[in-house]
Amino acid sequence: MINQSLPVLILGLILGIKHAFDADHILAVSTLATKHNNPFKAALIGAFWGLGHTITLLLTGFLILFFKIAIPPKISLTMELLVGGMLIVLGMATILNKKITYHNHKHKHDDKNHAHIHDEDNKLHDHIHKKSFLVGVIHGLAGSGGLMLLVLSTINSVTVGLYYILIFGIGSTGAMTSISLLLSLPYLLAFQKFPNLFQYINKIAGMLSVIFGLVLIYEIIMLGKLIF
């Protein structure tokens, strides 16, 4: 059965990778990933986003595939509205956050001066992965409707359907982990020489997140896509 469905599963992997590049996904994760000057920790942000996203899709997919339940369009749009609100909150938190400041501290190693960038708020590292997981869950809820329409229209087997969602999630998780890593590298390289630049670029990322969130909400409500 799996061999016969291999083309569909490969399609799921490709679509999962493509899915990670959606603007709302990148903007949301970027407001979290760029708070780190450690590429490994930034990559974990993307990985936790993918974990939350995939678990939500698997749980929703199981219920829909097993019980043949269709997600009403109004619920899907409401979840997208929640994504818009989340982007605004993440963006505003990034703009207003004064706890994250970076300084160059010179230390002597091997009789040489080295500049390092330190995060003054170590508690950030303890909570940001939880935030990333929650963001992934919300994105998973918002994306369930469209994904399930595709799955239900092409796959009749519950097992193959769940494999499809899992592989879709693996693709999106791998892509978002790579995106988060790549987002952190310019910050790390640039701010070793220009640490104050972090504040300005990070606030720009926050502003873009707020603007996109407002546009998303406008399209859903003001353009009549969601009627209460």
N, C-alpha and C positions, 0 to 999 in steps of 0.2 A: 504493500500500500504506500509506504514511504517512498519507494523507488519511483512509483508512478506519479507521485506528487512532488518529486524533486524540483521540477521547473517552478512550481508554485512556491516552494520553500526558498528557492534561490531568489525569486522575486521578492519574497518577504524580507530577506536580508538586504537586498538593494534598496527597497522602500524604507526599511528601518534606518539605513545610513542616510538616505535623503531626508527622512523625517527629522533627524537631529539638526539639520541646517535650517529649519523653519525659523523665521526671524524672532518670534516670541520666545522660542526655546533658547536661542543664542543670547538674546538680551537678558533674559532672566538669569541664566547661568553666569553670564559675564559679570553681573553685579556682585556675584559671590566669588567667582574664581579670581578676579583681579584684586581681591583683598589679600591675596597671598603673594609673597615674593619667593615662594618655594614651589617649583614646577610640579613636584610629586604631590604636594597637598592640593594644588590647583587641579591636577588630574583626578584626584579623589572626589573633588566636587562634581565633576562630570560623571564619574562612576556611580556616585550615590544618587545623582539625578536619574541616571539610567535604571538603577535598581528600583527606585520608587515608581518610575514610569512603567517598567516592565511588570512588576508585581501587580500594579493596579490593572493593567491591561489583561493579565492572565486571570485574575479573579473575575473581572467583568466579562471577559471572553468565555470563561467556564460557565457562568450563569446564563449567558446569552445562547451559547452553543448547546448546552445541555437542556435548558428549559425552553429554548426557541423564543426567547423574549427579544423584542425589538425596542431599542432606545428611542423614545419620542423625540422628534426634532427640537421641541421646546426645551427639553432637559439638556440636550447637547449644547444648544445656544446659551443656556443658563451657565453651563460649565465654562464655556468660552468667555462669558461675561466675568466669571470668577477669575479667569486667567488675566483679563484686562485689569481688574482690581489688584491682583497680585503684582503685576508689572509696575503699577503705580506705587504700591507700598514698597517694593524692593528698590525702585528708583529713588523715592523720597528718602528711604533709610540710607541709601548710599550718598545722597546729596547732603543730608543733615548730619551724618555720622562724624563726630569729632574724636572718637576714641581711636581711630586708626590713623596714626601719624608715623611717618618714617623719618629717621634721622641717620645721618652718616656719623658713625662713631669710629674714631681711629684707634686701632689697637696695634701693638707691636708684636709681630711674629717673625722670628728669624731676623731680628734687627731691621725689619721693614714695616712701614705703615700700611695698613689695609683698611679700606672703608667697607663697612657692613651696614645693611639696612635691617632694622629690628622693628618688629611689631610690638607696640607698647601694650596692646591688649591681648594677652595670651589666652584669655577666656574665649576669644573669637574662634580659636581652633577647635574648641570643645563643642561648639554649637553650630558652626556653619555647615557641617556635614548633615546635621539633622534638618537644617533649613533646606539644603539641596535635595534631600530625600523627599521632604514635603512638597517642594516645587515640582519634583518629578511625579508625585502622586496626583497633584492638581492637573498637570499637563496630561497625565494618563487618563484621568476622568474626562477631560475635555476632548481628548482624541479618540475615545472609545466608540463614539457614534459612527464616525467616518470609517474607522478601521473595521468595525463589525459589519458594516454594509458591504465592504469589499470581501471580507471573509465569508459571510453568509451567502454571498452571490456566487462564489467560486468553489467553496469547500462544503461538502456534505458530511464529512466525518468529524466528530468531536475531537478525536485524537490528532488528526492532521491539522485541524483548526488550531489546537493548542500548540502544536509544534510550530505552526506558522507564526503565532503570536510570540512564542519564545524566541524564535530566530529573528523576528522583527525587532524584538527587544535587545537581543545581542548586538544587532547591527547599529541600533540607535545609541546603545550604551557605549560601544566601542568608538563610534564617531564622536559622541559628546565628550568622552574622556580625552580624545585627541584634540578636540577643539579647545577644551579647557587648558590643556597643556600648552598649546600654541598661543593662547591668549595671554598666558602668564610670562612667556619668554621675552616679549618686547619690554614688559614691565621690569623684569629682572635685569635685563641688559641696560636699559635706559636709565633706570633709577639708581644704579650703582654710581653713575656720574651726575645725574640730575634728579635726586630724590624728591625735591619739591614739585616736580612735574607730575608726580603721582596724584596729588590732590586735584589738579585741574582735569586730568584725563579721566580720573575715576568719577568726578562729578559730571563730566560730559556723558559718560556711560549711563549714569543715573538719570540724566535728563532725557536721553534717548529712550530709556525704558519707560519713563513717565509718559512721554509723547506717544509712543507706540501703544501703551495701555489706554490712553485717552482716545486715540484713533480707533482702536478695536472696540471699545465701548460705544463710541459714536456710531460705528457701522452696524453694531448689533441692535442698538436701541433707536437711535435717531433715524436710521434708514429703514426701519420697520422690519428688520430681520427677526426681532424678538418682540412679540406682542403679549403683554401680561394679561 
